[in-house]
């Protein structure tokens, strides 16, 4: 298991705060977040229920989360967010507990995967299966974001310095690689001053995955990973380029496929996952109103482009 990659959205850790006095604004916000979560959970329940009869092991591991979503949805339906007898502390505790469960969903799925499961999925992969995974993870990320956004007074979607995001991503990647006894590549940053509006942990996650993928090819050829930050028609363009030899063009149609992998579970080292890196990064980019694309130069290297809306004001 990969060491020290904590969840993007951890729970609040049971912080003790002064008793909160309920106001009309707080009651209204409780009603809003409750209704939004009920809609998200209902959508997820409908999605998972539609695959109950699937004979695809990986999909079945997702469907096993159905009971959890039904339970959390029931918890929300049982409470009245406008009830002044329900303390704000109790309301936040309920959401905090739901968040704690939600951030473990992906790890729970991955813990059940076998090489046979992944091979079976690869053999039957289709557009409808891809849409199922895309919708599930979009809903999962949106639910997690909604919970954390309410619990934490600090806004999640805000303006950041683009170079700072890159530097944080490099630092995070270097720490995780070192902790897992992995070599750390060299980086070069070519950046102009730009602001970007995003959920910073999402972008750091994306860049970690991209840096991780480029690590061994770059080190084997003694070349740095190059990160360029440029302005492109109101967007900030992050380009992560390596000169590690590129990929066979024949494999390009698979790289965005959820749970695609060519190595057996027993052969995988700690920093490799279960074929979720690039497709999940694409979901995170989409959540931040961005796009993720790749250009492969076979026998030379790979360039990945992350396009995120530029912020012109703090």
C-alpha positions in Angstrom: 0.0 0.0 0.0 1.2 3.5 -0.9 2.5 5.2 2.2 1.6 8.8 3.2 -0.9 9.6 0.5 -3.6 10.8 2.8 -7.1 11.5 1.5 -7.7 14.7 -0.4 -10.5 15.4 2.0 -9.9 14.1 5.5 -12.6 14.5 8.2 -12.2 17.3 10.7 -10.8 15.1 13.4 -13.4 15.8 16.0 -12.3 19.3 16.8 -13.9 20.9 19.8 -15.5 24.2 19.1 -17.8 26.5 21.1 -21.5 25.8 20.9 -22.9 27.3 17.7 -26.1 29.5 18.0 -28.5 28.6 15.3 -29.5 31.4 13.0 -31.9 31.5 10.1 -28.8 31.6 7.8 -27.4 28.4 9.4 -30.7 26.6 9.2 -31.1 27.6 5.6 -27.6 26.4 4.8 -28.3 23.1 6.5 -31.4 22.6 4.4 -29.4 23.4 1.3 -26.6 20.9 1.9 -29.0 18.2 3.1 -31.0 18.5 -0.1 -27.9 18.5 -2.3 -26.5 15.5 -0.6 -29.8 13.6 -0.9 -29.9 14.3 -4.6 -26.3 13.2 -5.0 -26.8 10.0 -3.0 -30.1 9.2 -4.9 -28.2 9.6 -8.2 -25.5 7.3 -7.0 -28.0 4.7 -5.7 -29.8 4.7 -9.0 -26.5 4.3 -10.8 -25.3 1.4 -8.7 -28.7 -0.3 -8.8 -28.6 -0.3 -12.5 -25.5 -2.6 -12.4 -26.8 -5.0 -9.8 -27.1 -7.8 -12.4 -23.7 -7.1 -14.0 -21.5 -10.1 -14.3 -18.3 -8.1 -14.2 -16.3 -8.5 -10.9 -14.9 -5.0 -10.9 -18.3 -3.4 -11.4 -19.7 -5.7 -8.7 -17.1 -4.3 -6.2 -18.6 -0.9 -6.9 -22.2 -2.2 -6.5 -21.2 -3.5 -3.0 -21.1 0.2 -1.9 -24.9 0.5 -2.6 -25.8 -0.4 0.9 -23.5 2.3 2.3 -25.1 4.9 0.1 -28.6 3.8 1.0 -27.7 4.0 4.7 -26.3 7.5 4.4 -29.2 8.7 2.3 -31.6 7.3 5.0 -29.7 9.2 7.7 -30.4 12.4 5.9 -34.0 11.6 5.2 -34.6 10.9 8.9 -33.4 14.4 10.1 -35.1 17.7 9.7 -32.3 20.3 9.0 -34.7 23.1 10.0 -35.4 21.6 13.4 -33.9 23.9 16.0 -33.7 21.0 18.4 -31.0 19.5 16.3 -27.8 21.2 17.3 -25.3 22.4 14.7 -22.7 20.3 16.5 -24.7 17.1 16.0 -25.5 18.0 12.4 -21.8 18.6 11.6 -20.8 15.4 13.4 -23.2 13.4 11.2 -21.7 14.9 8.0 -18.2 14.4 9.4 -19.0 10.7 9.9 -20.3 10.4 6.4 -17.2 12.1 5.1 -15.0 9.6 7.0 -16.7 6.7 5.2 -16.8 8.3 1.8 -13.0 9.1 1.6 -12.3 5.3 2.1 -14.5 4.2 -0.9 -11.8 4.0 -3.5 -9.4 2.1 -1.1 -12.2 -0.3 -0.3 -12.7 -1.1 -4.0 -9.0 -1.4 -4.7 -8.5 -3.8 -1.8 -10.9 -6.3 -3.5 -9.4 -6.2 -7.0 -7.5 -9.2 -8.4 -5.6 -9.5 -11.6 -8.3 -11.8 -12.9 -10.9 -9.1 -12.2 -8.9 -6.5 -14.1 -8.3 -8.8 -17.1 -12.0 -9.7 -17.2 -12.9 -6.0 -17.3 -10.4 -5.3 -20.0 -11.9 -8.0 -22.2 -15.4 -6.6 -22.0 -14.7 -2.8 -21.6 -17.2 -0.6 -23.4 -18.5 2.9 -23.6 -21.3 2.1 -21.2 -18.9 0.7 -18.6 -16.7 3.7 -19.0 -19.7 6.0 -18.5 -20.6 4.1 -15.3 -17.1 4.6 -13.8 -17.0 8.3 -14.9 -20.4 9.0 -13.4 -19.7 7.1 -10.2 -16.4 9.0 -9.5 -17.9 12.3 -10.5 -20.7 11.8 -8.0 -18.3 10.5 -5.4 -15.9 13.5 -5.7 -18.9 15.9 -5.7 -20.3 14.4 -2.6 -17.0 14.5 -0.8 -16.5 18.1 -1.9 -20.0 19.0 -0.7 -19.4 17.5 2.7 -16.0 19.0 3.2 -17.1 22.4 2.0 -19.9 22.6 4.6 -17.8 21.2 7.5 -14.7 23.3 6.8 -15.1 27.1 7.0 -12.1 27.6 4.6 -13.3 27.6 1.0 -12.0 24.8 -1.1 -12.4 26.3 -4.6 -10.2 29.5 -4.5 -7.5 31.4 -6.3 -3.9 30.1 -6.1 -0.6 31.0 -7.6 0.0 28.5 -10.4 3.7 28.1 -9.8 3.0 27.5 -6.1 0.7 24.6 -7.1 3.5 23.1 -9.1 6.0 23.4 -6.3 3.6 21.9 -3.8 3.0 19.0 -6.2 6.8 18.4 -6.7 7.3 18.5 -2.9 4.4 16.0 -2.3 5.7 13.7 -5.0 9.3 13.7 -3.8 8.2 13.0 -0.2 6.0 10.1 -1.2 8.5 8.6 -3.6 11.2 8.8 -0.9 9.0 7.3 1.8 8.3 4.4 -0.5 12.0 3.8 -1.3 11.5 5.1 -4.8 14.0 7.2 -6.7 13.2 10.9 -7.0 13.5 12.5 -10.4 14.8 16.0 -11.1 12.4 18.7 -12.1 12.7 21.9 -14.1 10.0 24.6 -13.9 9.4 27.2 -16.6 6.6 29.4 -15.4 5.2 32.9 -15.8 3.2 34.6 -13.0 -0.4 33.4 -13.3 -3.3 32.8 -11.0 -5.6 29.8 -11.2 -9.0 29.1 -9.6 -9.2 25.5 -8.5 -9.4 23.0 -5.7 -5.7 22.8 -4.9 -5.6 19.2 -3.6 -7.2 18.1 -6.8 -4.5 19.6 -8.9 -1.8 18.3 -6.6 -3.3 14.8 -7.0 -3.3 15.1 -10.8 0.3 16.3 -10.9 1.5 13.6 -8.5 0.0 11.0 -10.8 1.7 12.5 -13.8 5.0 13.0 -12.1 4.9 9.4 -10.8 4.3 8.1 -14.3 7.3 10.0 -15.6 9.6 9.1 -12.8 11.3 5.8 -13.9 11.4 6.7 -17.7 13.0 10.1 -16.8 15.5 8.6 -14.4 16.5 5.8 -16.8 17.4 8.3 -19.4 18.9 10.8 -16.9 16.5 13.5 -18.0 14.5 15.9 -15.8 10.7 16.2 -15.8 9.9 19.6 -17.3 6.8 21.6 -16.1 5.8 24.6 -18.1 3.1 27.0 -17.0 1.7 29.3 -19.7 -1.4 31.4 -20.5 -3.7 30.2 -23.2 -6.9 32.2 -24.0 -8.0 32.7 -20.4 -6.8 29.4 -19.1 -3.6 28.3 -17.3 -1.9 25.5 -19.2 0.3 23.2 -17.2 2.5 21.1 -19.4 4.3 18.1 -17.8 6.8 16.8 -20.3 9.4 14.0 -20.0 12.0 12.6 -22.4 11.6 9.1 -21.2 11.1 7.3 -24.5 7.3 7.7 -24.8 4.8 4.8 -25.1 4.0 2.5 -27.9 1.3 4.1 -30.0 -0.6 0.8 -29.8 -1.3 1.4 -26.1 -2.7 4.9 -26.4 -6.4 3.8 -26.7 -6.1 2.1 -23.3 -4.5 4.8 -21.1 -7.7 6.6 -20.3 -9.6 3.4 -19.5 -10.6 2.9 -15.9 -8.8 0.1 -14.2 -6.6 -0.8 -17.1 -3.3 -2.4 -16.1 -0.9 -4.9 -17.7 0.9 -6.1 -14.5 -0.3 -8.6 -11.9 -1.2 -7.4 -8.5 1.6 -9.5 -6.9 4.1 -7.8 -9.2 3.1 -4.2 -8.5 5.2 -2.0 -6.3 3.8 0.4 -3.7 3.4 3.5 -5.9 1.5 1.8 -8.7 -2.3 1.7 -8.4 -5.0 -0.2 -10.2 -5.2 1.6 -13.5 -7.1 4.6 -11.9 -4.4 7.2 -12.3 -5.0 9.0 -15.6 -8.8 8.4 -15.9 -9.4 9.7 -12.3 -7.1 12.7 -13.0 -9.4 13.5 -16.0 -12.4 13.4 -13.6 -10.6 15.8 -11.2 -9.7 18.1 -14.1 -13.3 18.1 -15.3 -14.6 18.9 -11.8 -12.3 22.0 -11.9 -13.8 23.1 -15.2 -10.6 21.9 -16.9 -9.3 19.4 -19.4 -6.5 16.8 -19.4 -4.9 15.6 -22.7 -1.8 13.9 -23.8 0.6 13.9 -26.7 2.8 10.9 -27.1 6.1 11.0 -29.0 7.1 7.4 -29.4 10.7 6.8 -28.7 11.1 10.3 -27.3 8.7 11.2 -24.5 5.3 12.2 -23.3 3.7 15.6 -22.8 0.5 15.9 -20.7 -1.5 19.1 -20.8 -3.7 20.2 -17.9 -5.9 23.2 -18.7 -7.5 25.0 -15.8 -9.5 28.4 -15.8 -7.3 31.4 -15.1 -8.2 33.7 -12.3 -7.7 37.4 -12.9 -8.5 38.5 -9.3 -7.7 37.1 -5.9 
